[in-house]
Amino acid sequence: MIYDLELMKVGKVYDNGTTAVAEFDLAVTKGEFIAFLGPSGCGKTTTLRMIAGFESISSGDMMIKGVRMNDVPAQRRPTSTIFQNYALFPHMTVRRNVGYGLAVKGLPKAEMDAKVDRILAALGLEDIADRKPERLSGGQRQRIALARGLVVEPDILLLDEPLGALDANLRKAIQNELKLLQKNLGVTFIFVTHAQSEALALSDRVVVMNQGRVEQISPPHQLYTRPDTPFVAQFVGRNTIFSGVVKGSEGGMAVAETASGTLTGKPSFALASGVPINLVVPAEAIEVFPAADARRDRLASEFGDNLIDARIDRFDVVGHISHLNVTLSDNRSIMLEGHVEKYRPDTFAIGSQVILSWSPEQATVIPAH
């Protein structure tokens, strides 16, 4: 199969010996929206720059539509790149900014004008086509950068944190436009971000990176609910993690011995007794019951071994959402939330004892290392 983009053991080592990216493997089909997610310095932007041709590749191979691109100059690659600062020419109008790449390619004026008109219309920029960037809002500038990247009809559009300069409300609006535009055009997008919400909301698959290496590549829901590694479990979402060792298995579930007692969850790997593990529970999976009212035998029939004593230390209501801060028996504090009708202030008083429970199927047991 020929992929739009294929990275095979791609690596980047700088002259001083620092490894920025190591053995990066990825195969992207046409029209996929892929997000690179990770903390600062994890190698996501370096990888994007290698795809674009702005950074050399130290090892491995990078293919676009089956053609090796390692040594192809950036201007000859079928890619376009959009940067966080948009890199618009201040002395040019919107129309000239958008058409710049076509002019460099030497397209006839009539053909260039037609292509520019189409992309301006697609992004709702016709009314400001003759303005200069200094007179435009952040959202308008972002759309211009998108138009300039798309008008050259790239096989792959590379986006390096393009929404980072926008305020929260505008950022959300542009996210929705970006996803709809990508699906309508069918262009492959590679999107770098450090914002989990963007990666999870926009992408078909998320690549989580840490210290130059790929930790996990998964669709957003799988990444959020079934982390593969301790780093992903800590970095993505809001998980409670229990360390322990495998005690056995029961009904397809892993049984683990932890400092909080015997707990069960769905295993992500082949089990062996005594192996160190982490049992990962998403915050959304945890149910909270007042200890004074809860019957342990009834809860055990529904949740099995997954019953943990805790104490309410803080209770806040923001709009229609209740935020509970609870302390576990090992003195760890975790944040939980739910609709105010479910978690009412008069039911969960500060200082009261509660029982935390979750379904074994919603927890994931992963290797500790």
C-alpha positions in Angstrom: 0.0 0.0 0.0 1.2 3.5 -0.9 0.7 6.0 2.0 0.4 9.8 1.7 3.2 9.9 4.3 5.4 7.2 5.7 8.1 7.6 8.3 10.3 4.5 8.8 12.7 4.6 11.7 13.2 8.3 11.2 15.7 10.0 13.6 17.3 13.3 14.2 20.6 13.8 16.0 22.1 17.3 16.2 25.8 18.0 15.7 26.4 18.2 19.5 25.1 14.6 19.8 21.7 15.5 21.2 19.0 13.1 20.0 15.8 15.1 19.1 13.9 12.2 17.5 14.5 8.5 17.6 13.1 5.7 15.4 9.8 7.4 14.5 7.5 5.0 12.7 4.2 6.3 11.2 2.0 5.5 8.1 -0.6 8.0 7.2 -3.4 7.3 4.7 -4.8 10.0 2.3 -7.2 12.4 4.0 -6.2 11.5 7.6 -5.9 14.2 10.3 -2.9 13.3 12.4 -2.0 15.3 15.6 1.5 15.2 17.2 1.0 15.8 20.9 3.5 16.1 23.7 5.3 18.5 26.1 7.8 21.1 25.0 11.0 19.6 23.7 9.5 16.2 23.0 10.5 16.3 19.2 7.1 17.0 17.6 8.0 20.2 15.9 11.4 18.8 14.8 9.5 15.8 13.2 7.2 18.3 11.4 10.2 20.2 10.1 11.8 17.1 8.8 8.7 16.3 6.9 8.6 19.8 5.5 12.3 19.7 4.5 13.4 22.4 6.9 15.5 19.9 9.0 17.7 17.2 7.7 17.0 13.5 8.5 19.8 11.8 10.4 18.5 8.2 10.0 15.6 6.3 8.5 13.5 7.1 5.5 10.6 9.6 4.8 8.3 8.8 2.0 5.4 10.8 0.4 3.2 8.9 -1.9 5.8 6.2 -2.2 8.7 8.6 -3.1 11.7 9.0 -0.8 12.0 12.6 0.3 15.0 12.6 2.5 17.1 14.7 0.3 14.4 16.6 -1.7 14.5 20.4 -1.0 11.6 21.9 0.9 10.3 23.9 -2.1 10.1 20.7 -4.2 8.1 18.7 -1.7 4.3 18.4 -2.2 3.7 20.0 1.2 2.7 23.3 2.7 3.5 24.6 6.2 1.5 26.9 8.4 3.3 28.4 11.3 2.0 29.8 14.6 2.9 33.4 13.6 1.3 32.9 10.2 4.3 34.5 8.4 2.2 36.8 6.3 3.8 39.5 4.2 2.7 42.9 5.7 3.1 44.9 2.5 0.9 42.5 0.5 -2.9 42.4 0.3 -4.8 39.3 1.4 -5.1 38.3 -2.3 -1.4 38.6 -3.0 -0.5 36.8 0.2 -2.7 33.9 -0.7 -1.4 33.8 -4.3 2.2 34.1 -3.4 3.1 30.4 -3.7 1.3 30.1 -7.0 3.3 33.1 -8.3 6.5 31.5 -7.2 5.5 28.4 -9.2 5.0 30.6 -12.3 1.3 29.8 -12.9 -0.3 31.9 -15.6 -2.2 34.9 -14.1 -5.7 33.7 -15.2 -5.1 30.3 -13.6 -3.6 31.8 -10.5 -6.5 34.2 -10.1 -9.1 31.4 -10.4 -7.4 29.3 -7.8 -7.1 32.3 -5.4 -10.8 33.2 -5.9 -11.9 29.7 -5.1 -10.0 29.4 -1.9 -10.9 32.9 -0.7 -14.6 31.9 -1.3 -14.2 28.6 0.6 -12.8 30.4 3.6 -15.1 33.4 3.5 -12.3 35.9 2.7 -13.7 37.6 -0.4 -14.7 40.8 1.4 -11.3 41.4 2.8 -9.3 40.3 -0.2 -7.8 43.8 -0.8 -6.9 44.6 2.8 -3.4 44.2 4.3 -2.8 41.9 7.3 -2.3 44.8 9.8 -6.0 45.7 9.5 -7.2 42.2 10.2 -8.1 40.2 13.3 -6.2 37.1 14.5 -8.9 34.8 13.2 -8.8 36.4 9.8 -5.0 36.2 9.6 -5.3 32.5 10.5 -7.7 31.9 7.7 -5.4 33.7 5.3 -2.5 31.5 6.3 -4.7 28.4 5.7 -5.8 29.8 2.3 -2.1 30.3 1.3 -1.2 26.8 2.4 -4.1 25.2 0.6 -4.2 27.1 -2.6 -1.1 25.4 -3.9 -3.0 22.1 -3.5 -0.5 20.2 -1.4 -0.7 16.5 -0.8 0.0 17.2 2.9 -0.6 20.3 5.0 1.7 20.8 7.9 0.4 22.9 10.8 2.8 24.0 13.6 0.5 25.1 16.5 -1.4 27.4 14.2 -4.1 28.2 16.8 -1.7 29.1 19.6 -2.0 32.9 19.2 -5.8 32.9 19.3 -8.0 33.6 22.4 -10.0 30.6 23.7 -13.3 31.4 22.1 -11.8 32.2 18.7 -9.6 29.1 19.0 -12.7 26.9 19.5 -14.5 28.4 16.5 -11.4 28.0 14.2 -11.0 24.4 15.4 -14.5 23.6 14.1 -13.8 25.3 10.8 -10.5 23.6 10.4 -12.0 20.1 10.9 -14.8 20.8 8.5 -12.5 22.2 5.9 -10.1 19.3 6.1 -12.9 16.7 5.6 -14.4 18.7 2.7 -11.0 19.0 0.9 -9.7 15.5 1.7 -6.2 16.8 2.3 -3.9 15.0 4.7 -3.2 17.2 7.8 -0.3 16.8 10.2 -1.0 19.1 13.2 1.5 19.8 16.0 0.0 20.9 19.3 0.7 20.8 23.0 -3.1 21.2 23.8 -4.8 17.9 24.5 -8.2 19.3 23.8 -7.2 20.2 20.2 -5.5 16.9 19.5 -8.5 14.9 20.9 -11.2 17.0 19.2 -9.6 17.4 15.7 -7.6 14.4 14.8 -8.3 10.9 13.5 -5.2 9.6 15.3 -3.0 11.1 17.9 0.8 10.5 18.1 2.0 11.1 21.7 5.7 11.9 22.0 8.0 12.0 24.9 11.8 12.8 24.9 12.0 12.2 21.1 10.2 8.9 21.1 6.7 7.8 20.2 4.8 6.6 23.3 1.4 5.7 21.6 -0.4 6.2 18.3 -4.2 5.8 18.7 -7.6 7.3 17.8 -8.5 10.0 20.4 -11.1 7.9 22.3 -8.8 4.9 22.6 -5.9 7.2 23.6 -8.0 8.8 26.3 -9.6 5.6 27.7 -6.8 3.0 27.0 -3.3 4.4 27.6 -0.5 2.1 26.7 2.3 3.6 28.9 2.6 5.3 32.3 3.6 8.6 30.5 0.4 8.6 28.4 -1.7 7.8 31.5 -0.2 10.8 33.3 -0.1 13.2 30.3 -3.5 12.6 28.7 -6.8 13.2 30.5 -7.2 13.1 34.3 -6.4 9.6 35.5 -6.0 8.1 38.9 -3.1 5.6 38.9 -2.7 2.8 41.3 0.7 1.0 41.4 0.8 -2.7 42.3 1.6 -6.2 41.1 -0.4 -8.8 39.2 -2.2 -11.2 41.5 -4.0 -13.1 38.8 -6.9 -12.9 36.4 -10.7 -13.4 36.7 -13.2 -13.3 33.9 -10.8 -11.7 31.5 -9.9 -9.0 34.0 -6.6 -8.5 35.7 -6.5 -8.7 39.5 -3.9 -6.5 41.1 -2.6 -6.1 44.6 -2.1 -2.4 45.4 -1.6 -0.2 48.5 -5.3 0.6 48.3 -6.3 -3.1 48.3 -7.2 -5.6 45.6 -8.3 -3.8 42.4 -9.3 -5.1 39.0 -9.1 -3.7 35.4 -8.8 -4.6 31.8 -5.3 -5.8 30.9 -3.5 -4.2 27.9 -0.8 -6.9 27.8 -0.3 -10.6 28.6 -0.5 -11.2 32.3 2.1 -12.9 34.6 1.7 -13.1 38.3 4.1 -10.8 40.3 4.7 -8.4 37.4 4.6 -4.7 38.4 1.7 -2.8 36.9 -0.2 0.5 37.0 -4.0 0.3 37.1 -5.3 3.5 35.4 -8.8 4.8 36.1 -10.2 7.8 34.1 -11.8 10.4 36.3 -15.0 10.0 34.4 -15.2 6.4 35.3 -15.2 6.9 39.1 -18.5 6.9 40.9 -18.8 8.6 44.4 -21.1 7.3 47.1 -21.6 8.6 50.6 -20.1 6.1 53.0 -22.9 6.5 55.5 -25.6 5.5 53.0 -23.7 3.0 50.8 -24.0 -0.7 51.3 -20.7 -2.4 50.5 -22.3 -5.7 49.5 -24.5 -3.9 47.0 -21.6 -1.9 45.6 -19.4 -5.0 45.4 -22.1 -6.8 43.4 -21.8 -4.1 40.8 -18.1 -3.0 41.0 -16.4 -6.1 42.3 -13.2 -5.3 44.3 -13.0 -1.7 43.1 -14.2 0.0 46.4 -11.9 2.6 47.9 -12.5 4.8 51.0 -11.9 8.5 50.6 -12.7 11.8 52.2 -14.3 14.9 50.7 -11.9 17.9 51.2 -13.4 20.4 48.9 -16.7 20.9 47.0 -17.3 23.6 44.4 -20.1 24.2 42.0 -19.3 25.9 38.7 -22.4 26.4 36.6 -24.1 23.0 36.5 -20.9 21.0 37.3 -19.9 19.9 40.8 -16.1 19.7 41.4 -15.1 17.3 44.2 -11.6 17.2 45.7 -11.2 13.9 47.6 -8.3 12.4 49.5 -7.4 8.7 49.3 -6.1 6.5 52.1 -2.5 7.1 50.8 -3.0 10.9 51.2 -3.2 11.5 47.5 -5.7 14.1 46.4 -7.7 13.6 43.2 -10.3 15.8 41.4 -13.7 14.4 40.3 -16.6 16.1 38.7 -20.2 15.5 37.7 -23.6 17.2 37.2 -24.8 19.1 40.2 -28.0 17.0 40.3 -25.8 13.9 40.8 -23.3 15.4 43.3 -25.3 17.8 45.5 -23.6 19.9 48.2 -26.0 18.8 50.8 -25.2 15.1 50.1 -21.4 15.4 50.0 -20.4 17.6 52.8 -16.8 18.7 53.3 -15.0 16.2 55.6 -17.5 13.4 55.0 -16.4 9.9 54.2 -17.2 8.5 50.7 -16.6 5.3 48.7 -15.1 5.5 45.2 -16.0 2.8 42.8 -15.6 2.0 39.1 -16.4 -0.8 36.7 -13.5 -3.1 36.0 -14.0 -2.7 32.2 -13.3 1.0 32.5 -9.9 0.7 34.1 -6.8 -0.3 32.2 -3.9 -2.3 33.6 -0.6 -1.4 31.9 3.1 -2.3 32.5 4.7 -0.2 35.2 7.7 0.6 33.0 
